[in-house]
Amino acid sequence: MRGTTLWIGAAGILTLAAGAQAQGMPDSLNMSCAQAHALVQRSGAIVIATGPTEFERYVSGRSFCNPDQEPRSSFVRSADDPQCYIGDRCVDVDYPIR
């Protein structure tokens, strides 16, 4: 039963990802670096495709991360720059146990 539930969950995630692509998820490869960076800054937080099957959530600052996360600079390929600074990604912070 558990294996079936995991499989259905994975299939659901793939369906959502495919649906997002079909709905026109912004794709960094179809934008200039300046356009991609401006989109993140304007949106605050947004999911952007960086290839046919790759996507990530990018943010314009710490206020768009969870309290146990911090922003880290993120670089992606764009139409005119292979190392475009698009904004930040929220990454988990490992706090030492005291």
Sequence and secondary structure as in RCSB ss.txt:
>XXXX:A:sequence
MRGTTLWIGAAGILTLAAGAQAQGMPDSLNMSCAQAHALVQRSGAIVIATGPTEFERYVSGRSFCNPDQEPRSSF
VRSADDPQCYIGDRCVDVDYPIR
>XXXX:A:secstr
 HHHHHHHHHHHHHHHHHHHHHTT  BGGGS HHHHHHHHHHHSEEEEEEETTEEEEEESSGGGS TTEEEEEEE
E  SS TTEEEEEEEEE      
